[in-house]
């Protein structure tokens, strides 16, 4: 079965492109396809590569503290909310 990893980045010095894929074991055979975006960013100095979600969530000290606290709560099974799939369906009515 094929699976995929989609990432955005910027070509570095000497044409270097880095792909982060820690979930792939060393030696995994992959095929790499590079899709190049239009040159709009070259003339637009405000263009920025979208920030990775995790990077964004950890971008401020307040967020980092909040997320680390939430992770600690999950690890200690403290202050969690539990529900069955039926309760979820009833509450959020996802099948209507």
C-alpha positions, 0 to 999 in steps of 0.5 A: 500500500502506498502512503505519502508525506507532504511537506513544504520548504525552501530550497537551501544553499546549493539546491539542498532540500531537506525532508523530515520523516522520522517515522520512516525506518533507515533504508526505506526506498522512497520516490521523491517528487518536487512540485515547484510553486509559481514565482509569486514569492520572488516579487512579493517580499511578504511571502512566507512558507506556511509554518508547520503546525507543531512549530506554530503551536510551540512558537510562544512560551505560553503555548509551550507551557499549556501544551506541556501541561496538557501532555502531562495530564494525559500521561498521568490520566488526570483531568480527562474527559471520556465518552463512548462513540455513542455518546460522541454521536449523540452530542455532536450528531455526526451522522445527520 
